[in-house]
Amino acid sequence: MNLLLWKFISVLNKALLPKIYRKPNLMKLSNLDKAVVGWKMLTTYRYLDAVKESGDKVIP
């Protein structure tokens, strides 16, 4: 269940949130952009932890 939740949130993030890597200078991000980057990192780490707990491999 935990894995499905984080995978779903990860897919939503990819579809709905802006892509920050297109910014020319990542050192000059606005506070909102920093929050988006932090949220994406949190969901990615939680998803990877859930995959590890389930015993699956992310990369075959």
N, C-alpha and C positions, 0 to 999 in steps of 0.2 A: 504493500500500500504506500509506504513511504517513497519507494522508488518511483511509482507511477505519479505521485503528487509532484515531486521535484522535476521529473521529466516533462510533465504537463506545463509547469511554471516556466521551465527552460524554453520550451517551444513557444510559449506566449511571449516571453522576453525577446526572442529572436524575431518574432513576427511584428511586435508592436513597438518596441523601444528603438530609439535611433542608434545608428552605428557611429560610435565615437571615434573609431580609427580613421575616419575621413577628415577629422579636424587637422589642420596643418600643424598646430603646436599644442601638444597634449599638456604642456605645463601651464597653459593659460585657459584651463577649463572653467566654466562657471560653476557655481555651487550645485545647480541642478544636474549638470553633466557629471560632476563628481559623484553625486548621489546615484545616478544611473549606473556608473561604472561600479560603484560599491555594491549595488543591488545585483548586478550581473555576476560579479565575483562571488557573492554570497550564495546565489542560487547554483552556480557552477560547482562550487566546493561541496555544497550539500548534496547535489546530484551525484557527484563522484563518490562521496562517502556512502550514499545509499547503494550505489552499484557495488562498492567494495564489500559492504555488509551482506549483500545478497549472494556474493560469491561469483558474480559475473565479471567479465572483462570488458572495458570500454573499447579497447583496441584489440582486435583478435590476433 
